Amino acid sequence: MKKRLMALLAACAVAVTLGSCGGEDPGPKPNDEITTATIEIQVATDELLSRYDSFYEYTENETGELLLLTTDAAVQDFAFISVTYEEIDGELIMMDAGPFFHIGELTPEKPFVVRMLPIGSLPAHGVSYVDVDGTEKQIAIYQSGQDPDEAPPYYLVEFED
């Protein structure tokens, strides 16, 4: 009796595990199902760039590193911006100091490539855009300073202007 009960429990566990695997991956959601876009940054290699038919491109500094910024949903009023700082009540506050380059719409199919020179530990560059839900966002571009095997060389941090 105990062997039958154990076999039955094992069969149920296998059935539940297999049933929860789902089916096909649904893939990316259409823009109308996404409530907020995700912007990602990577070093722009030839392999990454070859995935796109075209992209927007801006050179801020000829000797800088080539970076690729992508989005998973269309965003409006996208700009590559200068980031400055102001001290308010003893606290250093990041501020959007205006665009270097502006795009009406950034889409997953047509990303943004920038050649820029990171400056020190405080970011001097970023992006701004109007998100899917209509929210204005500002994001600073940070350089990690870590070995690429340990962490991505660049990352993004949202700030309020």
N, C-alpha and C positions, 0 to 999 in steps of 0.2 A: 504494500500500500504506500509506504513512504517513497519507494522508487518511482511509482506512478505519479505521485504528487510532485516530486522534484522534477521529473521529466515534463510535466504539465507547466510548472512554473518556468522552467528553462525555455520551453517553446513559446510561452507568452512573452518572456523578455526579448527573445529574438524577433518575434512579430512586432512588438512595440518599437524596437530599435530600427528595424527595416522600414516600418511604416512612417517613422518620423524623419526619414532621410529626404522626404519631399520628392519633387520631380525635377524638372528642368529649372535652371537658374533663370529667374525672370529678367535678368539684365538690368540696365539702368532704367530708372523711372522717367516717364515723360516729365517735362518741366512743370506741367500743371499739378503733378503729384508731389513735387519737392517744395518744401516750405522755406528752406534756406540753402543757398549754394555753398559748396565747399571749394575753396580756392587752394590749390597746392603749388609748391615751388620745388623745382629740381634743377640740377645742373643740366644744361641743354647739350646732350650728346647728339652726334649724327644719327644714331639709332632712334633716339626719341623724336627728333625732328622729322625723320623719314615717315613717321606714322601719320603726318598731317599733309594735306594737299597745299595748305597755305597757313600763314600765321602773321599776326601783326608784329612788327619789329621796331625797336628803338635802341639807339646807342647813346648812353649817357656818358661813357668813358671808353675810348678805344682800347685801353689796356685792361679793362675790367673782365670779369667772368661772364660768360653767356648763360643766362638763366631762363628757364621755361616756366611760365605760370599758366595753369590750366584750371578749368572750372567744370563741375559736373552738371551745371544748369546755366542757362543764359542769364547774364547780369547786365544791367544798363549803366550808362554813364561811367564806364571803367576808366580809371586814370592811374598812371604811374606818377607818384607824388614825391615831393621833398618833405622830409620829416624834420621839424625843429623842436626846440624845448623852451619852456618858460618856467621859471620858478614861481610858484604860487603857494604862499603860506609854508615856505620851507620844503615844499615838495616839487620835484621836477616833473612837469607835465608834458607829454608828447602832443604835438600839434601838427595838423596838415598845413604845410606852407605853400600849397599850390601844385598844380600839375607840371610835369615835364612833358607828358604825352597823354593824349586823351583818345578814347575809343567810344563810339556810341553804344556798342554792344559787344560783349565778350561771350563767346559760345564754346561748348565742348568741342565743336568741329574746327574752330579757328582760335587757337590760343595766342598768348602774348609772349614774345621773346625779348629780353632786354640784356644789353651788355652794360654792366655797371661795376663800379669799384666800391666794395664795402669799406666803410670808414669806421675803424675802431670797434669798441664794445657797445656803443650806443648806435642804434640804427639811424641812418640819414635818408633812407628811402622807404617807400611803402606803396600801397595801392589803396584806392578808394573806389567804391561802386555802390549802386543801388541794388539791393538784394531782391530775390524773387518776391518777397513779401512787401517790398517797398521801403524797407529800412535802409538808411544810408550807413555804410560801414567804412572804417579806416583800419588798415592792417599794416603793421610795420614789418620790414624784412630784416631778420636777425641772422647773423653768421654764428654758427654753433661753436666754432673753434676746436671741435673735436675731430678725431680721426674719422674719415668716412666709413670705416668698418664699425665704429662705435655708435655713430649717430649721423643723420643727414647733415650735410654742410650748411644748409640754410633751413630756416623755419619761419613761420608767420605768427604774429601775435596781434590780436585785435586791440585797438585803443579807442578811447572816446575823445573826440575833439572838443 
